[in-house]
Amino acid sequence: MAFSNPVVEAGVAGLTALFQERAVTPLEAVDVYLSRIERLNPRLNAFLTVDEQGARAAALASGARWASGRPLSPLDGVPIAIKANIAAVGLPLHAGIEAYRDQIADHDAACVARLKAAGAVILGVLNMHEGALGATTDNPTFGRCHNPHRFDFTPGGSSGGSGAAAAAGLCAAALGTDTMGSVRIPSGYCGIFGLKPGRGRVSTEGLMALSWTLDNVGPHARSALDCRLVFEAMMQGQAGAAPSGAPWAVLDFAGQVEVEPQVISAFADRVQLARDLGLAIETIRLDDYDFGAVRRLGLLISEVEGHVVHEQALAERPEGFSKEFAGGLAWGARQSAPRLAKAYRELEATAHRLRGRLSDYAGLLSPTAPQPAFPFDAAVPVSQADFTALANVAGLPAAAFPAGMADGLPLSVQVMAWSEADAIGLADILAAPVVTPPDFAG
């Protein structure tokens, strides 16, 4: 199933080709997306703010560059949307929190500045889980963002609006942030690609942080190539390198993480495909890694650091925080200095053990999440980030990619590697076809 509009179907790389061929102008492409947002977003609630005037102005400037044969990059004129905790000058910067509803960014985040320097068009601001502390995007202030594959189901989080908008074709790509899986879980639940870069590879300057220790900025898109193009426009520094000729590791999680049968089956299918393609595969266990304990460690650090970020607003505008979010931050504030010091020490020690355990491998394959998307009125699984947190703790790149469908909902697999290129490259080879949500295909 594909989008019926060739502009939407094209994605990032395809739009570049259309612009080069003069088949479509950047302004025409922006107008297509603006029309889709107007028509489809009221049901989805992925976009919270649309910068129609700014997007059209940027598209006109891009069109002039393409007409003169001097585009700034392959992203020139491509419509991209950003999560509500990433600063873009003149647009709201509230991180889904009522207390900051009226806050307008007075500068661009470093990642947005790089995208604009590449000619990308910023369409607007996307919904997210309040403060990035959670993975459902059931936002008490700005409303639920729905999974485009099934209404009243979560798109994941905290970058739920980013995953949903990219999957539904409301933008060519989207930016999210990832603290323990917040790019990859929505990408997995919405059936697209999502990349968490390695630590420090995309600047977090200009991000309203949850955890400056664990936060990363990364792209969501409907192809591995599109993710790569957006990442490359934002990246800084040097990537790591896998050992020459190293095999890929496949995670044996039996007895450590409870995973739903359809996820296990889809994961096994992708691993078998890797074998069929001739890739060297070895199964490993992380017996000294306590998935639940590490997830709780990341949550502790996030709530402590999150309280520091929001301390002033909590004191001045306490009514601007939901009971749940404020309670998590208050719990962080109550932690003792010795407990926090031990948490940072354990985080560093765990990262060292993980990197050491993977040092002989090109990377690690695992499910993205132990379950597919679930209804908003269902109990939230505590294990959503058990697999994704691995990469945040280790500081390594990781990509989520489509692994098929079950009962109309997407399934997803994650690959963690030493470089973004390796993670995206394997994701591209092993991915199942992206399935367009039926209600958004037209």
KELUM-73264 format. One record per residue (C-alpha): residue number from 1; chain; x negated, z, y. Coordinates in nm, 4 decimals. Layout:
BEGIN
NUM/A/X/Z/Y
...
! end
This chain:
BEGIN
1/A/0.0000/0.0000/0.0000
2/A/-0.1361/-0.0938/0.3427
3/A/-0.0302/-0.0654/0.7054
4/A/0.1747/-0.3647/0.8141
5/A/-0.0074/-0.3882/1.1481
6/A/-0.3536/-0.5502/1.1179
7/A/-0.4926/-0.3405/1.4038
8/A/-0.4044/-0.0168/1.2264
9/A/-0.5154/-0.1509/0.8884
10/A/-0.8513/-0.2526/1.0375
11/A/-0.9810/0.0968/1.1045
12/A/-1.3075/0.1457/1.2918
13/A/-1.5237/-0.1237/1.1337
14/A/-1.2401/-0.3736/1.1167
15/A/-1.1614/-0.3304/1.4847
16/A/-1.5207/-0.4121/1.5712
17/A/-1.4799/-0.7410/1.3845
18/A/-1.1504/-0.8147/1.5604
19/A/-1.3078/-0.7452/1.8999
20/A/-1.6048/-0.9713/1.8183
21/A/-1.3721/-1.2515/1.7124
22/A/-1.1617/-1.2069/2.0291
23/A/-0.8602/-1.1744/1.7965
24/A/-0.7621/-0.8456/1.9628
25/A/-0.8738/-0.6776/2.2831
26/A/-0.9450/-0.3034/2.3048
27/A/-0.6441/-0.2644/2.5358
28/A/-0.4180/-0.4335/2.2825
29/A/-0.5527/-0.2057/2.0116
30/A/-0.4935/0.1034/2.2242
31/A/-0.1396/-0.0099/2.2997
32/A/-0.0707/-0.0470/1.9267
33/A/-0.1807/0.3107/1.8657
34/A/0.0046/0.4473/2.1683
35/A/0.3221/0.2809/2.0442
36/A/0.2770/0.4307/1.6960
37/A/0.2177/0.7757/1.8403
38/A/0.5332/0.7520/2.0518
39/A/0.7384/0.6377/1.7512
40/A/0.5940/0.8463/1.4680
41/A/0.4378/1.1588/1.6133
42/A/0.7648/1.3442/1.6894
43/A/0.8126/1.3855/1.3136
44/A/0.4477/1.4430/1.2257
45/A/0.3432/1.6608/1.5246
46/A/-0.0233/1.5682/1.4928
47/A/-0.0811/1.4826/1.8609
48/A/-0.0257/1.7565/2.1175
49/A/-0.1484/1.5599/2.4203
50/A/-0.1764/1.1832/2.4639
51/A/-0.4035/1.0533/2.7407
52/A/-0.2263/0.7230/2.7956
53/A/-0.3752/0.6525/3.1376
54/A/-0.7302/0.7489/3.0421
55/A/-0.7178/0.5578/2.7140
56/A/-0.5972/0.2392/2.8801
57/A/-0.8617/0.2629/3.1518
58/A/-1.1367/0.3119/2.8938
59/A/-0.9993/0.0223/2.6877
60/A/-1.0009/-0.2096/2.9903
61/A/-1.3652/-0.1241/3.0582
62/A/-1.4485/-0.1833/2.6932
63/A/-1.2701/-0.5180/2.7001
64/A/-1.4891/-0.6306/2.9881
65/A/-1.8017/-0.5390/2.7905
66/A/-1.6849/-0.7297/2.4830
67/A/-1.5934/-1.0309/2.6990
68/A/-1.9450/-1.0349/2.8449
69/A/-2.1003/-0.9986/2.4991
70/A/-2.2457/-0.6553/2.5763
71/A/-2.0568/-0.3884/2.3800
72/A/-2.2195/-0.0477/2.3802
73/A/-2.1949/0.0014/2.0035
74/A/-1.9727/-0.0745/1.7020
75/A/-1.7413/0.1988/1.8362
76/A/-1.6871/0.0302/2.1724
77/A/-1.3111/0.0209/2.2330
78/A/-1.2200/0.2056/1.9141
79/A/-0.9370/0.4623/1.9623
80/A/-1.0389/0.8096/1.8419
81/A/-0.8537/1.1406/1.8758
82/A/-1.0022/1.4898/1.8911
83/A/-0.9106/1.8356/1.7690
84/A/-0.7798/2.0795/2.0300
85/A/-1.0926/2.2980/2.0196
86/A/-1.3270/2.0155/2.1272
87/A/-1.3749/1.9665/2.5016
88/A/-1.2907/1.6327/2.6647
89/A/-1.2902/1.6377/3.0431
90/A/-0.9396/1.6453/3.1901
91/A/-0.7704/1.7225/2.8571
92/A/-0.6384/2.0552/2.7243
93/A/-0.8900/2.2798/2.5496
94/A/-0.6841/2.5538/2.3866
95/A/-0.7778/2.5583/2.0161
96/A/-0.4103/2.5918/1.9310
97/A/-0.3931/2.9343/2.1004
98/A/-0.1133/3.0208/2.3447
99/A/-0.3497/3.2270/2.5625
100/A/-0.5406/2.9096/2.6550
101/A/-0.2427/2.6724/2.6741
102/A/-0.3133/2.5742/3.0364
103/A/-0.6922/2.5508/3.0066
104/A/-0.8266/2.2052/3.0925
105/A/-1.1796/2.1043/2.9965
106/A/-1.4080/2.0458/3.2953
107/A/-1.6751/1.8706/3.0885
108/A/-1.7116/1.6783/2.7663
109/A/-1.8382/1.8410/2.4508
110/A/-2.1715/1.6916/2.3476
111/A/-2.0109/1.5040/2.0584
112/A/-1.7406/1.3578/2.2857
113/A/-2.0021/1.2589/2.5434
114/A/-2.1900/1.0703/2.2716
115/A/-1.8731/0.8947/2.1567
116/A/-1.7896/0.7939/2.5131
117/A/-2.1473/0.6698/2.5616
118/A/-2.0846/0.4509/2.2559
119/A/-1.7693/0.3157/2.4248
120/A/-1.5126/0.4976/2.2096
121/A/-1.1667/0.5486/2.3611
122/A/-1.0330/0.9056/2.3454
123/A/-0.6600/0.8881/2.2732
124/A/-0.5735/1.2560/2.3043
125/A/-0.5744/1.6050/2.1552
126/A/-0.4638/1.6984/1.8046
127/A/-0.2831/1.9934/1.6517
128/A/-0.4748/2.2569/1.4549
129/A/-0.4426/2.5953/1.2910
130/A/-0.4438/2.8643/1.5585
131/A/-0.8026/2.9396/1.6589
132/A/-0.9299/2.7474/1.3511
133/A/-0.8777/3.0619/1.1417
134/A/-0.6697/2.9233/0.8570
135/A/-0.5991/2.6109/0.6549
136/A/-0.2283/2.5228/0.6917
137/A/-0.1829/2.4095/1.0579
138/A/0.1448/2.5986/1.0737
139/A/0.0850/2.6705/1.4398
140/A/0.3077/2.9406/1.5964
141/A/0.2746/2.7983/1.9489
142/A/0.2520/2.4220/1.9076
143/A/0.4534/2.3857/1.5888
144/A/0.3806/2.2714/1.2368
145/A/0.1846/1.9571/1.1717
146/A/0.3319/1.7955/0.8609
147/A/0.1491/1.6181/0.5820
148/A/0.2202/1.2448/0.6235
149/A/0.2670/1.2123/0.2466
150/A/0.5406/1.4770/0.2347
151/A/0.7356/1.6399/0.5166
152/A/0.7295/2.0227/0.5212
153/A/0.4026/2.0241/0.3258
154/A/0.0793/2.1382/0.4866
155/A/-0.1772/1.8776/0.5924
156/A/-0.4432/2.1457/0.5416
157/A/-0.6475/2.2997/0.8164
158/A/-0.7757/2.4026/1.0366
159/A/-0.8132/2.0365/1.1385
160/A/-0.4676/1.9496/1.0075
161/A/-0.3707/1.7326/1.3021
162/A/-0.6932/1.5349/1.2668
163/A/-0.6407/1.4657/0.8969
164/A/-0.2731/1.3824/0.9412
165/A/-0.3264/1.1511/1.2409
166/A/-0.6016/0.9533/1.0682
167/A/-0.4038/0.9257/0.7423
168/A/-0.0860/0.8149/0.9212
169/A/-0.2635/0.5503/1.1290
170/A/-0.2115/0.7179/1.4653
171/A/-0.5807/0.6688/1.5486
172/A/-0.8693/0.4741/1.3987
173/A/-1.0566/0.7999/1.3339
174/A/-1.0370/1.1629/1.4367
175/A/-1.2752/1.4491/1.5074
176/A/-1.2265/1.7860/1.3427
177/A/-1.4302/2.0988/1.3010
178/A/-1.5353/2.2597/0.9753
179/A/-1.6189/2.6293/0.9354
180/A/-1.5608/2.6665/0.5607
181/A/-1.3855/2.3396/0.4819
182/A/-1.1687/2.2616/0.7816
183/A/-1.2535/1.8893/0.7912
184/A/-1.2646/1.8327/0.4164
185/A/-0.9513/2.0255/0.3145
186/A/-0.7206/1.8268/0.5509
187/A/-0.8918/1.5030/0.4516
188/A/-0.8348/1.5966/0.0883
189/A/-0.4709/1.6969/0.1307
190/A/-0.3991/1.3826/0.3373
191/A/-0.5834/1.1450/0.1057
192/A/-0.8627/1.0152/0.3309
193/A/-1.2372/1.0622/0.3848
194/A/-1.3839/1.3565/0.5746
195/A/-1.7466/1.4407/0.6511
196/A/-1.9014/1.7764/0.7289
197/A/-2.2500/1.6959/0.8601
198/A/-2.5497/1.9124/0.7843
199/A/-2.6062/2.2128/1.0068
200/A/-2.7260/2.1044/1.3508
201/A/-2.6791/1.7320/1.2884
202/A/-2.3894/1.7124/1.5376
203/A/-2.4049/1.9378/1.8408
204/A/-2.1339/2.2033/1.8702
205/A/-2.1891/2.2410/2.2457
206/A/-1.8498/2.2254/2.4148
207/A/-1.6636/2.3485/2.1085
208/A/-1.4345/2.6510/2.1403
209/A/-1.5997/2.8186/1.8473
210/A/-1.4588/3.0256/1.5688
211/A/-1.8012/3.0931/1.4172
212/A/-2.1151/2.9628/1.5850
213/A/-2.2963/3.0369/1.2591
214/A/-2.0739/2.8208/1.0359
215/A/-1.8935/2.5704/1.2637
216/A/-1.9628/2.1967/1.2360
217/A/-1.8038/1.8895/1.3996
218/A/-1.7195/1.5972/1.1718
219/A/-1.5047/1.2833/1.1406
220/A/-1.1896/1.2003/0.9445
221/A/-1.1199/0.8342/0.8634
222/A/-0.9620/0.6049/0.6070
223/A/-1.2928/0.4651/0.4825
224/A/-1.6392/0.5965/0.4114
225/A/-1.7848/0.3311/0.6415
226/A/-1.5649/0.4448/0.9300
227/A/-1.6780/0.8048/0.8799
228/A/-2.0393/0.6886/0.8825
229/A/-1.9988/0.4896/1.2035
230/A/-1.8390/0.7810/1.3894
231/A/-2.0978/1.0259/1.2583
232/A/-2.3886/0.8003/1.3531
233/A/-2.2640/0.7810/1.7110
234/A/-2.2756/1.1629/1.7345
235/A/-2.5754/1.2561/1.5177
236/A/-2.8986/1.4164/1.6255
237/A/-3.2143/1.5235/1.4416
238/A/-3.3402/1.4175/1.1007
239/A/-3.1536/1.4266/0.7709
240/A/-3.2859/1.5873/0.4563
241/A/-3.3929/1.3806/0.1578
242/A/-3.3009/1.4035/-0.2100
243/A/-3.5804/1.4184/-0.4701
244/A/-3.6753/1.0659/-0.5742
245/A/-3.4777/0.9519/-0.8773
246/A/-3.2927/1.2815/-0.9035
247/A/-2.9680/1.3001/-1.1041
248/A/-2.6366/1.4092/-0.9555
249/A/-2.5067/1.7511/-1.0541
250/A/-2.1447/1.8043/-1.1598
251/A/-2.0066/2.1535/-1.1112
252/A/-1.8721/2.3369/-1.4145
253/A/-1.6362/2.5874/-1.2525
254/A/-1.4478/2.7030/-1.5648
255/A/-1.3814/3.0746/-1.5537
256/A/-1.4955/3.1037/-1.1919
257/A/-1.2280/2.9186/-0.9903
258/A/-0.8711/2.8589/-1.1071
259/A/-0.7989/2.4893/-1.0519
260/A/-0.4682/2.3074/-1.0998
261/A/-0.4570/2.0653/-1.3955
262/A/-0.4009/1.7497/-1.1889
263/A/-0.7082/1.8313/-0.9812
264/A/-0.9168/1.8865/-1.2949
265/A/-0.7995/1.5524/-1.4345
266/A/-0.8749/1.3609/-1.1144
267/A/-1.2187/1.5223/-1.0920
268/A/-1.2955/1.4288/-1.4521
269/A/-1.1924/1.0687/-1.3812
270/A/-1.4314/1.0413/-1.0862
271/A/-1.7159/1.1932/-1.2903
272/A/-1.6491/0.9467/-1.5709
273/A/-1.6573/0.6631/-1.3187
274/A/-1.9981/0.7839/-1.2017
275/A/-2.1202/0.7751/-1.5627
276/A/-1.9684/0.4315/-1.6188
277/A/-2.1542/0.3035/-1.3131
278/A/-2.4795/0.4193/-1.4683
279/A/-2.5468/0.7179/-1.2433
280/A/-2.7546/0.9978/-1.3899
281/A/-2.5222/1.2966/-1.4233
282/A/-2.5933/1.6539/-1.5323
283/A/-2.3455/1.9407/-1.5529
284/A/-2.4496/2.2698/-1.3960
285/A/-2.3015/2.6153/-1.3500
286/A/-2.3590/2.8471/-1.0567
287/A/-2.3287/3.1681/-1.2556
288/A/-2.4936/3.3775/-0.9850
289/A/-2.2533/3.2462/-0.7198
290/A/-1.9328/3.4455/-0.6679
291/A/-1.6957/3.1941/-0.5084
292/A/-1.4462/3.4542/-0.3884
293/A/-1.7123/3.6892/-0.2553
294/A/-1.8853/3.4147/-0.0594
295/A/-1.5531/3.2955/0.0848
296/A/-1.4821/3.6528/0.1985
297/A/-1.8326/3.6755/0.3444
298/A/-1.7672/3.3631/0.5510
299/A/-1.4321/3.5024/0.6628
300/A/-1.5941/3.8281/0.7737
301/A/-1.8544/3.6456/0.9814
302/A/-1.5886/3.4146/1.1272
303/A/-1.3616/3.7015/1.2314
304/A/-1.6482/3.9001/1.3834
305/A/-1.7834/3.6030/1.5782
306/A/-1.4301/3.4881/1.6638
307/A/-1.3598/3.8238/1.8235
308/A/-1.6671/3.7843/2.0424
309/A/-1.5484/3.4377/2.1494
310/A/-1.1993/3.5588/2.2412
311/A/-1.2704/3.9179/2.3470
312/A/-1.1936/3.8664/2.7162
313/A/-0.8706/3.6741/2.6554
314/A/-0.7598/3.9307/2.3972
315/A/-0.7971/4.2024/2.6603
316/A/-0.6371/4.0076/2.9456
317/A/-0.3655/3.8100/2.7600
318/A/-0.2967/3.9840/2.4277
319/A/0.0513/3.8303/2.4115
320/A/-0.1169/3.4885/2.3880
321/A/-0.2353/3.5515/2.0322
322/A/-0.0176/3.5603/1.7228
323/A/-0.0014/3.8845/1.5285
324/A/-0.1826/3.7245/1.2356
325/A/-0.4666/3.5749/1.4401
326/A/-0.5095/3.8829/1.6578
327/A/-0.5105/4.0990/1.3457
328/A/-0.7913/3.8972/1.1899
329/A/-0.9994/3.9197/1.5058
330/A/-0.9288/4.2927/1.5388
331/A/-1.0455/4.3415/1.1806
332/A/-1.3668/4.1632/1.2752
333/A/-1.4143/4.3931/1.5742
334/A/-1.3889/4.6996/1.3496
335/A/-1.6793/4.6018/1.1269
336/A/-1.9870/4.8183/1.1575
337/A/-2.3248/4.6852/1.2641
338/A/-2.4812/4.7679/0.9230
339/A/-2.2027/4.5815/0.7397
340/A/-2.2440/4.2788/0.9634
341/A/-2.6214/4.2850/0.9227
342/A/-2.5777/4.2921/0.5448
343/A/-2.3346/3.9994/0.5673
344/A/-2.5843/3.7847/0.7570
345/A/-2.8587/3.8834/0.5123
346/A/-2.6388/3.7940/0.2143
347/A/-2.5401/3.4636/0.3770
348/A/-2.9053/3.3696/0.4170
349/A/-2.9921/3.4806/0.0646
350/A/-2.6989/3.2858/-0.0816
351/A/-2.7996/2.9740/0.1107
352/A/-3.1543/3.0064/-0.0216
353/A/-3.0325/3.0438/-0.3817
354/A/-2.7942/2.7482/-0.3505
355/A/-3.0532/2.5157/-0.2053
356/A/-3.3013/2.6240/-0.4683
357/A/-3.0531/2.5693/-0.7497
358/A/-2.9794/2.2176/-0.6219
359/A/-3.3392/2.1253/-0.5387
360/A/-3.3810/1.9049/-0.8481
361/A/-3.0581/1.7119/-0.7857
362/A/-2.9429/1.4399/-0.5479
363/A/-2.6334/1.6481/-0.4757
364/A/-2.3330/1.8224/-0.6259
365/A/-1.9875/1.6933/-0.7189
366/A/-1.6886/1.9285/-0.7227
367/A/-1.3179/1.9202/-0.6412
368/A/-1.2507/1.9432/-0.2695
369/A/-0.9829/2.2121/-0.3100
370/A/-0.8434/2.3774/-0.6238
371/A/-0.4962/2.2395/-0.5477
372/A/-0.3224/1.9542/-0.3645
373/A/-0.1098/2.0118/-0.0550
374/A/0.1700/2.2674/-0.0903
375/A/0.4940/2.3509/0.0945
376/A/0.4789/2.5556/0.4121
377/A/0.7156/2.8112/0.2593
378/A/0.4922/2.8636/-0.0467
379/A/0.2316/3.1365/-0.0747
380/A/-0.0982/3.0196/0.0733
381/A/-0.3664/3.0016/-0.1986
382/A/-0.6590/3.2263/-0.1122
383/A/-0.8939/2.9887/-0.2936
384/A/-0.8500/2.6818/-0.0698
385/A/-1.2088/2.6984/0.0588
386/A/-1.3826/2.8135/-0.2593
387/A/-1.5528/2.4772/-0.3167
388/A/-1.5874/2.3596/0.0423
389/A/-1.7573/2.6799/0.1617
390/A/-2.0578/2.5907/-0.0553
391/A/-2.1780/2.3308/0.1945
392/A/-2.1225/2.5515/0.4998
393/A/-2.3230/2.8332/0.3470
394/A/-2.6023/2.5999/0.2333
395/A/-2.5973/2.4075/0.5632
396/A/-2.5792/2.0774/0.3744
397/A/-2.3692/1.7653/0.4403
398/A/-2.0549/1.7196/0.2309
399/A/-1.7916/1.4472/0.2136
400/A/-1.4382/1.4626/0.0772
401/A/-1.2989/1.1414/-0.0690
402/A/-0.9743/1.0226/-0.2319
403/A/-0.9462/1.0740/-0.6086
404/A/-0.5972/0.9424/-0.6799
405/A/-0.2431/1.0731/-0.6520
406/A/-0.0237/1.3144/-0.8463
407/A/0.3495/1.3435/-0.7839
408/A/0.3105/1.1584/-0.4545
409/A/0.0385/1.3883/-0.3196
410/A/-0.3293/1.2997/-0.2726
411/A/-0.6084/1.4458/-0.4844
412/A/-0.9654/1.4763/-0.3617
413/A/-1.3248/1.5229/-0.4732
414/A/-1.6198/1.6518/-0.2715
415/A/-1.9822/1.5443/-0.2834
416/A/-2.2489/1.7661/-0.1284
417/A/-2.5896/1.6078/-0.0738
418/A/-2.9155/1.6446/0.1159
419/A/-2.8274/1.3726/0.3666
420/A/-2.5078/1.2448/0.5199
421/A/-2.5970/0.8920/0.4082
422/A/-2.6174/1.0009/0.0438
423/A/-2.2915/1.1978/0.0615
424/A/-2.1010/0.9132/0.2288
425/A/-2.2618/0.6539/0.0044
426/A/-2.1556/0.8230/-0.3186
427/A/-1.8095/0.8947/-0.1768
428/A/-1.7705/0.5238/-0.1039
429/A/-1.8708/0.4263/-0.4587
430/A/-1.6518/0.6797/-0.6390
431/A/-1.3421/0.6896/-0.4169
432/A/-1.0006/0.5874/-0.5405
433/A/-0.8084/0.3573/-0.3033
434/A/-0.6631/0.5252/0.0034
435/A/-0.2840/0.5382/-0.0288
436/A/-0.0927/0.4783/0.2923
437/A/0.1910/0.7304/0.3422
438/A/0.5125/0.5314/0.2840
439/A/0.6946/0.6456/0.5993
440/A/0.3977/0.5424/0.8139
441/A/0.3144/0.2037/0.6614
442/A/0.5203/-0.0005/0.9057
! end
